[in-house]
Amino acid sequence: MATEVKVSHKAWAAFALSAVFLLAFAFVGTQQTRNPPAIEEAKTTASAQSSDEPIEAGDQGKDVAPQVWEPAPRTDEAPESTVKELVQAWNHGDADKIAKLFLPDGVLRLPTGSEIKSRQEIKNTIAQHHDGMLKDTKLTNSIHGVSTDGDNAIVKGNYQLDGIKVLGFSTGSTGSYEFHGTKRDGRWLIAKAEVTRE
C-alpha cells in the first residue's frame, strides 16, 4: 500500500524561491568568468605595458601636473627704443617718464643753447613747458642713424613738433637731434641729448 506524501503550499513556495536564487547566482558566476572586472583588466593592461612597451609621451602627461610657463627674460633693447619711449611720453605729457629715460646726471641741450643738467631739472623744465606753450603739442620723429660701441651708442634723427601756441596761434617746429646713450642693466639711457632747430 502506497503512502501519499502531502507537501504544503508554503513548502512549494520556499522550494521555488530557493531554485530561483540558485539560478541567479549561477548566471552571475558564469558572467564574471567570461568577462573579468574592468579594474582587473586595467591592471593587467598597465602591468603588460610597463613590462613590455615604453609608455608614450602623451600617456606620461596624464599623470603630471600642467606645466607653468615663465615669461621669457627681458632681452636687451636697441638704442633707438629709448627715443621711441621719449616721443610717446612727450605726447602723453609725462615729464616724469621722460626724465627717467636720462641717466641721473644726464644733460639736455635745448635749441636755445641752454643746458639742463640732472634728471630732476630735466623733469622740472619739461613739466613747466608742458603747462605753457607746449601743452597740446604732438611730437613725431625719424631716425637717420644709429652707431654703437659696446655699452655706448649715438642715435641721430629729425623731429617735428606741432601745436605750439604763440599769441593764440598754433605753429610747429622742426629740427634734428643727437642722443648719446649708455646701457645700464640691459636698458639704454640718455647721457646727453642735443636738440637743434632748423
C-alpha positions as CSV (number, residue, x, y, z in Angstrom):
1,M,0.0,0.0,0.0
2,A,1.5,3.3,-1.2
3,T,1.8,6.2,1.2
4,E,0.8,9.5,-0.1
5,V,3.1,12.4,0.9
6,K,1.4,15.8,1.0
7,V,3.5,18.9,0.5
8,S,2.1,22.2,1.8
9,H,1.9,25.3,-0.3
10,K,4.5,27.0,1.9
11,A,7.0,24.3,1.3
12,W,6.5,24.6,-2.5
13,A,6.9,28.3,-2.4
14,A,10.1,28.0,-0.4
15,F,11.5,25.4,-2.8
16,A,10.7,27.6,-5.8
17,L,12.3,30.7,-4.3
18,S,15.5,28.7,-3.5
19,A,15.6,27.4,-7.0
20,V,15.3,31.0,-8.4
21,F,18.2,32.2,-6.1
22,L,20.4,29.3,-7.2
23,L,19.8,30.0,-10.9
24,A,20.5,33.7,-10.4
25,F,23.9,33.0,-8.6
26,A,24.8,30.5,-11.2
27,F,24.1,33.1,-14.0
28,V,26.2,35.9,-12.3
29,G,29.0,33.4,-11.7
30,T,29.2,32.4,-15.4
31,Q,29.2,36.1,-16.5
32,Q,32.1,37.0,-14.2
33,T,34.1,34.1,-15.5
34,R,33.6,35.2,-19.1
35,N,34.2,39.0,-18.5
36,P,36.7,39.8,-15.8
37,P,36.1,43.1,-13.9
38,A,37.3,46.3,-15.6
39,I,39.7,47.1,-12.8
40,E,41.5,43.7,-13.2
41,E,41.6,44.3,-16.9
42,A,43.1,47.8,-16.4
43,K,45.7,46.4,-14.0
44,T,46.6,43.7,-16.5
45,T,47.0,46.2,-19.3
46,A,49.1,48.6,-17.2
47,S,51.4,45.8,-16.0
48,A,51.8,44.5,-19.5
49,Q,52.5,48.0,-20.8
50,S,55.1,48.8,-18.1
51,S,57.0,45.5,-18.6
52,D,56.8,45.1,-22.4
53,E,56.3,48.5,-24.0
54,P,57.6,52.0,-23.3
55,I,54.9,54.5,-22.2
56,E,54.0,57.0,-24.8
57,A,54.8,60.7,-24.1
58,G,51.1,61.5,-24.2
59,D,50.3,58.9,-21.5
60,Q,53.0,60.3,-19.3
61,G,51.4,63.8,-19.4
62,K,48.1,62.4,-18.0
63,D,49.7,61.9,-14.5
64,V,51.8,65.0,-14.5
65,A,50.7,68.4,-13.2
66,P,50.3,71.0,-16.0
67,Q,53.4,72.9,-16.9
68,V,53.6,76.6,-15.9
69,W,55.4,78.8,-18.5
70,E,57.5,81.6,-17.1
71,P,57.8,84.8,-19.2
72,A,60.9,85.0,-21.2
73,P,63.6,87.1,-19.7
74,R,63.8,90.7,-20.9
75,T,66.2,91.0,-23.8
76,D,68.4,94.0,-24.4
77,E,66.7,96.7,-26.3
78,A,68.0,98.6,-29.2
79,P,69.3,102.2,-28.5
80,E,66.5,103.7,-30.7
81,S,63.9,102.2,-28.4
82,T,64.6,104.9,-25.8
83,V,63.9,107.6,-28.5
84,K,60.6,105.9,-29.2
85,E,59.7,105.8,-25.5
86,L,60.6,109.5,-25.2
87,V,58.3,110.5,-28.1
88,Q,55.4,108.5,-26.6
89,A,56.0,110.0,-23.1
90,W,56.1,113.6,-24.6
91,N,52.8,113.0,-26.4
92,H,51.2,111.9,-23.1
93,G,52.6,114.8,-21.2
94,D,54.6,112.5,-18.9
95,A,57.6,114.6,-17.8
96,D,58.5,112.1,-15.1
97,K,58.8,109.2,-17.6
98,I,60.9,111.4,-19.9
99,A,63.3,112.3,-17.1
100,K,63.7,108.6,-16.2
101,L,65.0,107.9,-19.7
102,F,68.0,110.0,-18.8
103,L,70.9,109.0,-16.5
104,P,70.7,110.7,-13.1
105,D,73.4,113.1,-14.2
106,G,72.1,113.3,-17.8
107,V,72.3,116.5,-19.8
108,L,69.6,118.0,-22.2
109,R,70.8,120.8,-24.5
110,L,67.8,122.8,-25.8
111,P,67.6,124.6,-29.2
112,T,68.2,127.9,-27.4
113,G,71.6,126.6,-26.4
114,S,70.9,126.3,-22.7
115,E,71.8,123.1,-20.9
116,I,69.7,121.4,-18.3
117,K,71.7,119.1,-16.1
118,S,70.4,116.2,-13.9
119,R,67.3,114.1,-14.1
120,Q,65.3,116.2,-11.7
121,E,66.0,119.5,-13.5
122,I,65.0,117.9,-16.9
123,K,61.7,116.7,-15.3
124,N,61.0,120.2,-13.9
125,T,61.8,122.0,-17.2
126,I,59.7,119.7,-19.4
127,A,56.8,119.8,-16.9
128,Q,57.0,123.7,-16.9
129,H,57.0,123.9,-20.7
130,H,54.1,121.3,-21.0
131,D,52.0,123.5,-18.8
132,G,52.6,126.5,-21.1
133,M,53.0,126.9,-24.8
134,L,53.9,123.3,-25.4
135,K,50.8,121.9,-23.6
136,D,49.0,120.3,-26.6
137,T,51.9,119.6,-28.8
138,K,52.5,116.4,-30.8
139,L,56.0,115.1,-31.3
140,T,57.0,112.9,-34.3
141,N,60.4,111.8,-35.3
142,S,62.5,109.8,-37.8
143,I,65.8,108.1,-37.1
144,H,68.7,108.5,-39.6
145,G,71.5,106.7,-38.0
146,V,72.5,104.5,-35.0
147,S,76.0,103.7,-34.1
148,T,77.1,101.5,-31.1
149,D,80.4,100.9,-29.4
150,G,79.9,98.4,-26.6
151,D,77.7,100.0,-24.0
152,N,77.7,103.4,-25.7
153,A,75.5,104.5,-28.6
154,I,74.6,107.6,-30.7
155,V,71.2,108.0,-32.3
156,K,70.6,110.7,-34.8
157,G,67.4,111.9,-36.5
158,N,64.9,114.6,-37.2
159,Y,61.9,115.7,-35.2
160,Q,58.7,117.7,-35.8
161,L,56.8,119.4,-33.0
162,D,53.2,120.5,-34.0
163,G,50.7,122.5,-32.0
164,I,53.0,125.1,-30.3
165,K,50.8,128.0,-29.1
166,V,52.2,131.5,-29.6
167,L,50.0,134.5,-29.0
168,G,46.9,132.5,-29.7
169,F,48.2,131.0,-32.9
170,S,49.3,127.4,-33.5
171,T,52.6,126.8,-35.1
172,G,55.2,124.0,-35.5
173,S,58.9,123.5,-35.2
174,T,61.3,121.1,-37.0
175,G,64.9,120.2,-36.4
176,S,67.4,117.5,-35.6
177,Y,68.5,115.6,-32.5
178,E,71.5,113.6,-31.4
179,F,71.2,111.3,-28.4
180,H,74.2,109.8,-26.7
181,G,73.1,106.7,-24.8
182,T,74.7,104.4,-22.2
183,K,73.5,100.8,-21.5
184,R,72.6,100.2,-17.8
185,D,71.1,96.8,-16.8
186,G,70.0,96.0,-20.3
187,R,68.4,99.4,-20.9
188,W,69.6,102.3,-23.0
189,L,69.5,105.6,-21.0
190,I,70.3,109.0,-22.3
191,A,73.6,110.5,-21.1
192,K,73.3,113.6,-23.3
193,A,70.6,114.8,-25.7
194,E,71.2,117.7,-28.1
195,V,68.2,119.2,-29.9
196,T,68.7,121.8,-32.6
197,R,66.0,123.8,-34.5
198,E,66.0,124.5,-38.3
